[in-house]
Amino acid sequence: MLLGIIVGGAHLSFCLLFFAFYFASADPQKSMAFSLFVPFDPWIVPLSRLPITEVGFAAAVTILGTAQWWAVGHLVGTGFRWIIERLRRS
């Protein structure tokens, strides 16, 4: 559970910081910055084809990505706890 909170919180913090700078930028090429998320949130590629606004896209990336990384951290933490408990019993 703690690992999920840490990993999900890191994603949330990164998204909040990233989108604060993204929406403050006047650069016409700023949408290319979304490529930073592709290795960590590969599901944004099909999401980018949907007809939604930039704010909606940013909200979806923040909410869905944070949920995804919370779940990954939670599952990894649970797996480690299960393995450690099995090793202690042996």
C-alpha positions in Angstrom: 0.0 0.0 0.0 2.8 2.4 0.9 4.6 1.8 -2.3 1.4 2.5 -4.3 1.0 5.8 -2.5 4.6 6.7 -3.2 4.6 5.8 -6.9 1.1 7.2 -7.5 2.0 10.4 -5.6 5.2 10.8 -7.7 3.1 10.5 -10.9 0.6 13.0 -9.6 3.3 15.5 -8.6 5.0 15.2 -11.9 1.7 15.7 -13.8 0.8 18.8 -11.7 4.2 20.3 -12.3 4.3 19.4 -16.0 0.8 20.7 -16.7 1.4 23.9 -14.8 4.3 24.7 -17.1 2.5 23.3 -20.1 -0.5 25.6 -19.9 1.7 28.6 -19.0 3.8 28.1 -22.2 3.0 30.1 -25.3 5.2 27.8 -27.5 3.2 26.5 -30.6 5.1 23.2 -30.5 4.3 22.5 -26.8 2.1 19.5 -27.6 5.2 17.6 -28.5 6.0 17.6 -24.8 3.3 14.9 -24.3 5.8 12.4 -25.7 7.5 12.4 -22.2 4.5 10.5 -20.9 4.5 7.7 -23.6 7.0 5.4 -22.0 5.2 5.6 -18.6 1.6 5.9 -19.8 1.5 4.2 -23.2 -2.3 4.3 -23.2 -2.2 8.0 -24.0 -1.4 7.3 -27.7 -5.0 6.0 -28.4 -6.4 8.6 -26.0 -4.8 11.4 -28.0 -7.0 10.4 -31.0 -10.2 11.2 -29.1 -11.9 14.6 -29.7 -11.2 16.1 -26.3 -9.8 19.5 -25.3 -6.2 19.9 -23.9 -7.6 20.4 -20.4 -9.6 17.2 -20.7 -6.6 15.3 -22.0 -4.5 16.7 -19.2 -7.1 15.6 -16.6 -7.4 12.2 -18.1 -3.6 11.7 -18.1 -3.3 12.9 -14.6 -6.2 10.8 -13.2 -5.8 7.6 -15.2 -2.0 7.7 -14.9 -2.0 8.2 -11.2 -4.5 5.4 -10.7 -2.4 3.2 -12.9 0.8 3.8 -11.1 -0.9 3.6 -7.7 -2.2 0.1 -8.7 1.3 -0.9 -10.0 2.9 0.2 -6.8 0.3 -1.5 -4.7 0.6 -4.8 -6.6 4.4 -4.8 -6.4 4.3 -4.0 -2.7 1.8 -6.7 -2.1 3.9 -9.2 -4.1 7.0 -8.3 -2.1 5.1 -8.7 1.2 3.8 -12.1 0.0 7.3 -13.3 -1.0 8.8 -12.1 2.3 6.1 -13.8 4.4 6.7 -17.0 2.4 10.4 -16.8 3.0 9.9 -16.2 6.8 7.7 -19.3 7.1 10.4 -21.5 5.4 
